[in-house]
Amino acid sequence: MSWDLTATPMRRKLFRGVLLLLTSLCGVVGASLYKDADRTGQVVAQGAVSWPQVALVRHGGGFRLPVHITHAGDGSGRLFVVEQEGRVRQLHAGVPVSLPLLDIAERVSCCGERGLLSVAFPPQFSQKRYFYVNYTDTRGDTVVARYFLAATSDRADPQSEEIILTVAQPFANHNGGQLAFGPDGFLYIGMGDGGGSGDPQNNAQNPATLLGKLLRIDVESARAPYAIPPTNPFVTTAGHRPEIWALGLRNPWRFAFDRQTGDLYIADVGQNAYEEVDFQPGTSKGGENYGWNIMEGTHCFRSRSCDQRGLVLPVAEYDHAQGCSITGGMVYRGRRFPRLQGLYFYADYCSGRLWGLRRDGSGWQTALLLDTPYAITSFGEDEGGELYLADYATGDIYLLIDAAPPGPRGVLENPQPRSFHSGIGVITGWVCTAARVDIEIDGVATFPAAYGTDRADTRAVCGDTDNGFGLLINWNLLGSGTHTVRAIADGTVVGEATVTVSTFGTEFVTGASGTYTLQDFPQQGRKTTIRWEESLQNFVIVGRE
């Protein structure tokens, strides 16, 4: 079976029905489903094994056929969502930007397994002002190209294309299509075997072709159009393309580097029986052969005996009773959910199931963590390491969270409007888990006159020097009356207070700069010193004690 992005919802429902029947008859999965998780799926019990309970929270939507999510590393906080038909869209603070960063739909052959398949931003993107995409052109061939920003950072010039690499595709499927910059600064390119059942041209094991490989090229120090890194494994090997970093791949649908260790995870879509996750340690010098089409997963392909010498077998696999097309994920390295640290997440496009994978000494453990109704086509991470996934069917983007983090989540303190400057007062809070904390006033999550005294976005994360947050509010804008203030951590209200605003005294002279000590965090005996800067028309934090 080849991977088909055009699987309809009805086809997916039929697959899931057959899957559930097989599971009940054969006991394939063996884990019971025991509760809903934010209406996004079901949390899967893991018995004695200690795994986190994960859930998905909708982060944004309105995209058409999303197939890739990433960030630019430019400090903007934006996510970039690739639409298969030929657009790179932006998602900022959960709100999609109407105008695309790039629209090259007229150059792209879509859909099935073709289309605009990924985008990659180079290191120091904000200074370089260009990025790279991988798409299938109107002839059906793979193109890797560079595009430059126009006058603003929100739009690229479609006419600025510089073609880096073109690879002829013999069939319409197995294009691979992902680009990613590795920890070494080189551009990695995932290439499928060219399509056709069973790799009829033997491309994956043929070192003279780029098909069925993971490539590594240098596009940043050389512009004509690329250079071969001298440390590539086959630079001096006769009969081998020097761009090759690894071989023996069928259709690598999403690979990812662990941002902490440099380890590489490759999800390779199987034929008719098995889906697999391949692994390359960060210390590798490249050259691994992941076995296709000698092997499908850990099993000999169409043969009872096969020569496995020199092959690197997968660290995880599942059969087609549990899914039909793997979607590779990423290792969690965010700060908000400590129990997810170091876990590699991956999913199946057909069944919507989501697994976790982790090292266990010299071996590996994997577990089914969530059963979702989504056609998961891609994972992605933001600049902070938080993980997201895309639902191809609805165009929604979801944030992956720990559904049951341990310990208290946070408290809200000192909500009363103590005036310091023209009716400006303070709200302070305390968190003791790595949770995002937002302030909501009268149901409005983003209050226009709020100034963060600890973090500019009013969020706090465990591991901060004070584990707390402060928020300055212009109570004048609220008006007299009773108002409800809530602290919300990952969608859960962790603190609530009622504030009555009546008069607005001015404790300090309007227009004067000054330094003031806030007796915040009284339960912990904490104090924050802030300074009003007239030139900035804002407060700045001086320190905490």
Stockholm file with secondary structure:
# STOCKHOLM 1.0

chainA/1-545         MSWDLTATPMRRKLFRGVLLLLTSLCGVVGASLYKDADRTGQVVAQGAVSWPQVALVRHGGGFRLPVHITHAGDGSGRLFVVEQEGRVRQLHAGVPVSLPLLDIAERVSCCGERGLLSVAFPPQFSQKRYFYVNYTDTRGDTVVARYFLAATSDRADPQSEEIILTVAQPFANHNGGQLAFGPDGFLYIGMGDGGGSGDPQNNAQNPATLLGKLLRIDVESARAPYAIPPTNPFVTTAGHRPEIWALGLRNPWRFAFDRQTGDLYIADVGQNAYEEVDFQPGTSKGGENYGWNIMEGTHCFRSRSCDQRGLVLPVAEYDHAQGCSITGGMVYRGRRFPRLQGLYFYADYCSGRLWGLRRDGSGWQTALLLDTPYAITSFGEDEGGELYLADYATGDIYLLIDAAPPGPRGVLENPQPRSFHSGIGVITGWVCTAARVDIEIDGVATFPAAYGTDRADTRAVCGDTDNGFGLLINWNLLGSGTHTVRAIADGTVVGEATVTVSTFGTEFVTGASGTYTLQDFPQQGRKTTIRWEESLQNFVIVGRE
#=GR chainA/1-545 SS CCCCTTCCHHHHHHHHHHHHHHHHHHCSSCCCEEEESTTSCEEECCTTSCCCCEEEEEEECCCSSEEEEECCSSSSCEEEEEETTTEEEEEETTEECSSCSEECGGGBCCSTTCSEEEEECCTTHHHHCEEEEEEEBTTSCEEEEEEEBCSSTTCBCGGGCEEEEEECCSSSSCCCCCEEECTTSCEEEECCCCSSTTCTTCCTTCTTSSTTEEEEEBCSSCCSSCBCCTTSTTTTCTTSCTTEEEECCSCEEEEEECTTTCCEEEEECCSSSEEEEEEECTTCCSCCBCCTTTEETTEESSCSCCCCTTBCCCSEEEETTSCSSEEEEEECCCSSCGGGTTCEEEEETTTCEEEEEEEETTEEEEEEEEECSCCEEEEEECTTCCEEEEETTTCCEEEEEESSCSSCCCEEECCSCCCSBTTEEEEEEECCSSCCEEEEETTBSSCTTEEESSSTTSCCCTTSSSSEEEEEEEGGGTCSEEEEEEEEETTEEEEEEEEEECCCCCSSCTTCCEEEEECCCGGGTCCEEEEEETTTTEEEEEEEC
#=GC SS_cons         CCCCTTCCHHHHHHHHHHHHHHHHHHCSSCCCEEEESTTSCEEECCTTSCCCCEEEEEEECCCSSEEEEECCSSSSCEEEEEETTTEEEEEETTEECSSCSEECGGGBCCSTTCSEEEEECCTTHHHHCEEEEEEEBTTSCEEEEEEEBCSSTTCBCGGGCEEEEEECCSSSSCCCCCEEECTTSCEEEECCCCSSTTCTTCCTTCTTSSTTEEEEEBCSSCCSSCBCCTTSTTTTCTTSCTTEEEECCSCEEEEEECTTTCCEEEEECCSSSEEEEEEECTTCCSCCBCCTTTEETTEESSCSCCCCTTBCCCSEEEETTSCSSEEEEEECCCSSCGGGTTCEEEEETTTCEEEEEEEETTEEEEEEEEECSCCEEEEEECTTCCEEEEETTTCCEEEEEESSCSSCCCEEECCSCCCSBTTEEEEEEECCSSCCEEEEETTBSSCTTEEESSSTTSCCCTTSSSSEEEEEEEGGGTCSEEEEEEEEETTEEEEEEEEEECCCCCSSCTTCCEEEEECCCGGGTCCEEEEEETTTTEEEEEEEC
//
